[in-house]
Amino acid sequence: MRFKLVLLLLIFIISLNTSAQDRVFTNTYQTNVLPSGVKDLEYQVKWNTGRSNFYNSLEQRVEFEVGLGKNIQTSLYLNFNSKTLLDETSKQIIHDNSFGFSSEFKWKLSDPTINKIGSALYAEIGTNGEEWELEGKLLLDKQINNNLFALNIAEETEMEFVFENDKVKKVMEYPVNINLGWMYSISNHIGIGIEAKNFNDISPDEGWESSLLFAGPAFNFNGDGWYINLSCMPQIRNLKMTKEFPQNMDLSEHERFESRVLLSFNL
């Protein structure tokens, strides 16, 4: 009986320690949430490059994250995005900058170490004044010894207003994303793995337009109250070629290379 109590206490302590770091990937979310009252400040930057014409983009996010208790956490993001691209019509380099905000909630349903599988629900809403996005995700993960496996299934609703034929038009898109991550902990402070993403372009007018596969290495470094996640995910292939996107890759709407760095500190 005493051994069982000690074992349960150790599992509880481990679960608290692992929940203090709720992410080891840059794209794929885990089910862990911060304990009640614990706060994190997170900075992430994503660099995209490699389209059919000259293109570079830098997406930066500053996040304040707090645990609310009862397996719920919330976050507030400030988003700063910049793009540099070649305009085919004017043959000029165009610089485009935007600022926006977003907020997310994550509700943990089961634990990846204690239960058979970890599960959570995730919702995020955001805008930059021109475009609104609403995203919902199902999060699944499992810890097996030094291996962590995570799966996210996400559906987005994107609404943008454009000026066309002398009037304002609302454009809707409904992309579906599937993210998969595997991380192997070499030690208590270093992990190495792989992340993959399947991005599906879906619009009301054209239907299912493309299905892009991105995959590449992922790294995690962590210490006392901080962690750094790195990833590089090149575009591998267009799995669904259509008349809108007939090539093996989509380099008109998406990039060949995507790299992301995520840095987080406990407050």
N, C-alpha and C positions, 0 to 999 in steps of 0.2 A: 504493500500500500504506500509506504513512504517513498519507494522507488518511483511509483507512478506519479506521485505528487511532484517529485523533483523533476521528472521528465516533462510533465505538463508545464511547470514553471520555466524550464529551459526553452520549450517551444514558444511560450508566451514572450519571453525576452528576445528570442531570435526574431519573432514576428515584428516586434517593436523596432528592433534595429534595422531590419530590412525595409520597413515601411518608411523610415526616415529618408531613404533614397528611393524615390518613387519611379525613377527612370534609369535604365542603363543603355537605352538606344536613343537615337535622335529623331526617328520617324515613328517607330512602333511604341505604343504606350503599354505599360504594365497595369495590373489591377491594384497594386499597392497604393494606399493613400497616406497622407501625413497624419500623425496623431493629433488629437484636439489641441489647438493653440500653437502648434509648431508652424513656423513660417519659413519660407524659402524665397530668395531672390534669384531669378534665373535670367541669363542672357543667352540668346541664340542667334546665330547668323547663318544664312544659307546663300551659297553662291551658285548660280546657274549660268551655263555658257554652252555654246555650240549649236546654233541653228543654221539653216540653209543660208541665211544672211547674217551679217555681223550682229551679235547679240550678247549682252551681259546683264545680269540682274543681281542685286544684293538685297536680301530680305532680312531685316533685323527685328527681333522681338525682345522686349523687356517684360518679364512676368513677375508678379507678386502672387505667391501661392500660400494658402493657409489651410490647415486641417480644421474642420468644423466639428469633429466628433461624430459618433454613430456611423463610422465608415464613409464619411462624406468629406470631400475637399473641394475648394473653389479657387479660381485664379482670375486675375485681371491682367490683360496684355496691352502694351502699347506697341504698335507696329509701325516700322519705318521702312519703306520700300523704294528702291531706285532702279531704273532701267536705262540702259544705253543701247540703242539699236539703229540700224540703217533703214531709213524710209525709202522704199523702192520708187515711189512716185517722184519725190523731190531730190533723191540721191543725196540726202543730208543725214548727218548723225543727229539723232533726237535723244534728249535726256528727259526722262519722266520720273518725277518724285511724288510719293503719296504718303499720307499719314493716316492711321486709323487705330481703332481699339477693338478688343474682343474679350469675351468672358467665357469661362468654362466651368462645368461641374462634373465631378466624377463620384460615382456611388459604387463602392465595393460590395459585392454580393457573397463571394467566397474567397478563400485564401489559397495561393498556389503551393504552400508548403504543408499546411494542415489538412486541407481538403483534397479531393481527387484532382480538382482543377480549379484555378483561380478565375473569377469572372467579375466583370464590372460593366456599368453603363456610363457613357460619356456623352456630354452635349456641349456644343460651343456655338456662340453667335457672335458675329463681328461685322464691321462696316468701315469703309474709308470715305463715306459720303457719296460715292458714286455707285458702289456695289455692296450688296448685302449677302451674307453667307450664313447658313444654318447647317450645322453638321451634327449627326448622331453616330455613335460608334458602339459596337459590341466588342468588349475586350476580354480575351482569354489568355491565360498563361499557365505554365507549369514549371516548377523547380524540381529537377532530378539530380541529386548530388551537386556537382559543379556546373551543371548545364541548366540554362534558363531558356525556355521556348515561349514565344509570345505571338499571338495572332490578333489582328484588328480587322473588323469588317465595318466599313464606314459608308454612309450615304450623305451627300451634300445637296443642298438646294441653293443655287446661286441666282441672284436677281440683279441685273444691270440695266441702266437706262441709257439709251443711245439716241442721237438725233439723226433721223433718216426720213427722206421725202418730206421735208419741212414740218416734221412733227416728232415728238418724243415717243420712242418705242421701248417697251419693256422686253428684255431678252432673258429667257430662263434657261438654265442648264442644271442637269442632275447627275454629276459624276459619281461613280462608285469606286471606292478604293479598297484594296485588300493588302494589308501589310503583314509581313512575317519576319520574325527576328529570332536568331539563336545566339546566345552569348555563353562562352565558356570562361569560368573564373580561374585564371592561372594562379592567383593568390587572393588574399582578402582585399587587395587594392587595385588589381589589374584584371581586365577581362577582354577577350577578343572573340569576334564572331562574324556573323553575316546578317545583313538586312536585305529584304526584297520587297518590292512594291509593284502591284498591278493596278494601273490607273485606267479607268474606263470612261471615255467621253460619251455622254448621253445627252441628247437635246430633244425637245418636243417635236421639232421640225424634221430633223435628220435621223432620229433614233440613235441606235448604238453605232457610233462612228469609228471608234478605234479601241484597242485594248493593249496598253503599253506595259512592258515589263522592264523594271529597273532593278539592279542588284549589285551589291558590292560589300567590301569589308566594313566592319564596325568595331569601335574600340571604346572601352570604359576605363577611366582612371578615377579613383576616389580616395579621400582621406577623411580626417576628422572634421565633419561638417561641410564638406564640399565634394563635388564630383565634376568631371569633364567627360563628355561623350563626343565621339568623332565618327563620321561616316562619309563614304564616297560611293555614289550609286549611279553609274553610267546607264544610259538607256541601252537595253539589250536587243529588243525586238518588238515590233508591232504584231501582236498575236491575232488581230482581226483586221485584215486589209479590206477597205471598202472604196467606193468611188471618191469619197471625200478624202480618204487617207490610203492611197493604194500602194505605198512603199513599205519596205521592211522596217523602216523607222519613220516616226513623225518628227521632222525637224522644222516644221513650219509653226506649230503651236506649242511644242515642247522642246526641251534642250537635250543635248547628247550627254552632258555631265551635270550632276547635282552633288554638291558637297555641303555638309552641315556640321557646325560646331555648337555644342551646348555646354554652358558653364553655369553651375548652381552653387549657392552658398546658403547655409542655415543662418537665420537671423536670431 
